[in-house]
Amino acid sequence: MRSDLIFGALTHVSNRYQLCQLASKATRKLHKPNTRVQDTTNEVMVRFRYSNPVAATPTVEEKTKVQQRRAA
């Protein structure tokens, strides 16, 4: 069931809103044509259960460094 997948993914992400945002972004990137979106979402939740999705996102400091490089 998807609820089991969500609770498994919450081990790495404590905020449910953040989990929803990360899952929707990952689903859009990993979705393949001619497959069900529900299956892709389930695969994303399984990945989140075993790896930390927050560790892969850039921090605010890294984003500002990139913006400063572009402005110069």
N, C-alpha and C positions, 0 to 999 in steps of 0.2 A: 504494500500500500504506500501511497505517496506520503502519508503522515509519518510513517517510519523513516522514509528518506529525509523528510524535513527535520525531524528530531535528530537524525544522525548528522545532518549538515550543521545544525545549531551547536555542535561541539566546538566548531572552529569560529563561528560567527555568533556573537551573543545578541546582536540586534536583529530582530525579525525584518524590519524595514530594509536594513542593509543587505540581508540575505536575499530578499525579494529583488532588490536592484541588481545585485551581482548575478543572480540566477537568470534574470531576464536578459541582461547583456550577454552572458555566456550562451544562453539558448539561441539568441540571434546570430552569434558568431559561429556556433557549432552546427546549426541546423542544415540538413542536406535536403535538396529538393526530392520530392516524391516520398518523403517519410512523414510520419505524424509528429506534430510539435510536442505532443504529450510524451512521446518516447524520448525525444531529445531532452525535454525538461527532466525526465527521470534520470537520464544518463548524467546530466549536469549535477543533479543532487547526489548521485553516487560518487561522482568525482569530488564534490565538496566534502563528502563524509570522510574521505581518505586523505585529502590534502587541504591546506589552508588557503582559501581563495583571497583572503585579505592580504597575505604576505606578497602576493604577486602584483597587487595594485601599487602604483607609485604614491609616495607620501606627498604632503603639501609642500615640503621643502624641495623635493625633487622637481615638482611642477613649477615652482617659482624660479628655480635655476634654469630650466628650459626656457621660460618666458624671458628671463634676463638675457640669455644668449641671443634670442631672436631680436630683442630690442636694440642690442648693441651694433 
